[in-house]
Amino acid sequence: MKLRYSNKKKISYKQLFELYKSVGWATKKDKLPKRKLISKTYKNSQIVISVWDKKELVGAVRALTDKITNGVIFGLVVKPEYQKHGIGEKLVKRCIKKYPKLRWYAGSENSETDKFYREIGLRKDRDLWFYKGKGTI
Ligand SMILES: CC(C)(COP(=O)(O)OP(=O)(O)OC[C@H]1O[C@@H](n2cnc3c(N)ncnc32)[C@H](O)[C@@H]1OP(=O)(O)O)[C@@H](O)C(=O)NCCC(=O)NCCS
């Protein structure tokens, strides 16, 4: 499998929507504004890495950082047909490699993603609190 990794922040909203749909993060009921917002979350992030199989988007991640203390990883996703080939690990590690001295955080949604982060060498050491603004998607 020959894949291409890209740092370009602008990713077609259609491709991202297909990627999100493939893992159940979006559904065909989602209207155009929401589909476009998904791609804006990548465009607005400091670090964006996408993975391509020819012209097909098969994985992506985005991250934010103050470049001094902390970084946080969001939107990590790999198309199901491409999972378990080390792509998720590469995406996370490429983010960390940009600022390897920082404390990096990643949200986990379930015990499966817990296992994934543990496998790739992250540790779970404290609970994070969040405030959910009304405008979030
Ligand atoms: C989580 C996710 C990004 C992992 O991507 P991936 O490309 O399959 O992961 P990798 O192939 O790099 O796996 C790295 C290691 O974690 C392990 N791993 C991956 N998914 C796992 C799972 N569901 N359960 C247990 N271990 C898992 C792999 O076995 C591998 O270990 P190994 O190298 O010793 O074999 C992918 O499953 C996904 O997109 N899930 C849906 C969206 C999601 O939950 N994103 C996470 C943000 S909350």
PDBQT file of the ligand as one rigid body, heavy atoms in Angstrom, charges set to zero:
ROOT
HETATM    1  C1  LIG A 201      -8.199   4.879  16.529  1.00  0.00    +0.000 C 
HETATM    2  C2  LIG A 201      -7.704   4.798  15.097  1.00  0.00    +0.000 C 
HETATM    3  C3  LIG A 201      -7.322   6.199  14.590  1.00  0.00    +0.000 C 
HETATM    4  C4  LIG A 201      -6.500   3.865  15.038  1.00  0.00    +0.000 C 
HETATM    5  O1  LIG A 201      -5.958   3.910  13.738  1.00  0.00    +0.000 OA
HETATM    6  P1  LIG A 201      -5.178   2.677  13.124  1.00  0.00    +0.000 P 
HETATM    7  O2  LIG A 201      -4.534   3.155  11.875  1.00  0.00    +0.000 OA
HETATM    8  O3  LIG A 201      -6.043   1.507  13.006  1.00  0.00    +0.000 OA
HETATM    9  O4  LIG A 201      -4.112   2.378  14.273  1.00  0.00    +0.000 OA
HETATM   10  P2  LIG A 201      -2.697   1.679  14.085  1.00  0.00    +0.000 P 
HETATM   11  O5  LIG A 201      -2.776   0.672  13.008  1.00  0.00    +0.000 OA
HETATM   12  O6  LIG A 201      -1.641   2.743  13.948  1.00  0.00    +0.000 OA
HETATM   13  O7  LIG A 201      -2.522   0.963  15.467  1.00  0.00    +0.000 OA
HETATM   14  C5  LIG A 201      -1.436   1.191  16.306  1.00  0.00    +0.000 C 
HETATM   15  C6  LIG A 201      -1.440   0.178  17.395  1.00  0.00    +0.000 C 
HETATM   16  O8  LIG A 201      -2.640   0.240  18.166  1.00  0.00    +0.000 OA
HETATM   17  C7  LIG A 201      -3.348  -1.003  18.077  1.00  0.00    +0.000 C 
HETATM   18  N1  LIG A 201      -4.754  -0.709  17.862  1.00  0.00    +0.000 N 
HETATM   19  C8  LIG A 201      -5.298   0.017  16.876  1.00  0.00    +0.000 A 
HETATM   20  N2  LIG A 201      -6.642   0.050  16.980  1.00  0.00    +0.000 NA
HETATM   21  C9  LIG A 201      -6.917  -0.712  18.066  1.00  0.00    +0.000 A 
HETATM   22  C10 LIG A 201      -8.112  -1.100  18.699  1.00  0.00    +0.000 A 
HETATM   23  N3  LIG A 201      -9.302  -0.716  18.224  1.00  0.00    +0.000 N 
HETATM   24  N4  LIG A 201      -8.036  -1.882  19.786  1.00  0.00    +0.000 NA
HETATM   25  C11 LIG A 201      -6.840  -2.289  20.259  1.00  0.00    +0.000 A 
HETATM   26  N5  LIG A 201      -5.680  -1.962  19.709  1.00  0.00    +0.000 NA
HETATM   27  C12 LIG A 201      -5.714  -1.188  18.632  1.00  0.00    +0.000 A 
HETATM   28  C13 LIG A 201      -2.803  -1.737  16.895  1.00  0.00    +0.000 C 
HETATM   29  O9  LIG A 201      -2.891  -3.113  17.103  1.00  0.00    +0.000 OA
HETATM   30  C14 LIG A 201      -1.397  -1.238  16.819  1.00  0.00    +0.000 C 
HETATM   31  O10 LIG A 201      -0.552  -1.968  17.653  1.00  0.00    +0.000 OA
HETATM   32  P3  LIG A 201       0.575  -2.859  16.983  1.00  0.00    +0.000 P 
HETATM   33  O11 LIG A 201       1.402  -1.905  16.176  1.00  0.00    +0.000 OA
HETATM   34  O12 LIG A 201       1.288  -3.444  18.131  1.00  0.00    +0.000 OA
HETATM   35  O13 LIG A 201      -0.156  -3.830  16.144  1.00  0.00    +0.000 OA
HETATM   36  C15 LIG A 201      -8.797   4.218  14.153  1.00  0.00    +0.000 C 
HETATM   37  O14 LIG A 201      -9.217   2.988  14.694  1.00  0.00    +0.000 OA
HETATM   38  C16 LIG A 201      -9.998   5.117  13.928  1.00  0.00    +0.000 C 
HETATM   39  O15 LIG A 201      -9.992   5.973  13.037  1.00  0.00    +0.000 OA
HETATM   40  N6  LIG A 201     -11.065   4.916  14.734  1.00  0.00    +0.000 N 
HETATM   41  C17 LIG A 201     -12.280   5.702  14.593  1.00  0.00    +0.000 C 
HETATM   42  C18 LIG A 201     -12.108   7.141  15.002  1.00  0.00    +0.000 C 
HETATM   43  C19 LIG A 201     -11.512   7.268  16.407  1.00  0.00    +0.000 C 
HETATM   44  O16 LIG A 201     -11.964   6.635  17.351  1.00  0.00    +0.000 OA
HETATM   45  N7  LIG A 201     -10.494   8.153  16.530  1.00  0.00    +0.000 N 
HETATM   46  C20 LIG A 201      -9.750   8.349  17.773  1.00  0.00    +0.000 C 
HETATM   47  C21 LIG A 201     -10.042   9.643  18.398  1.00  0.00    +0.000 C 
HETATM   48  S1  LIG A 201     -11.078   9.480  19.815  1.00  0.00    +0.000 SA
ENDROOT
TORSDOF 0
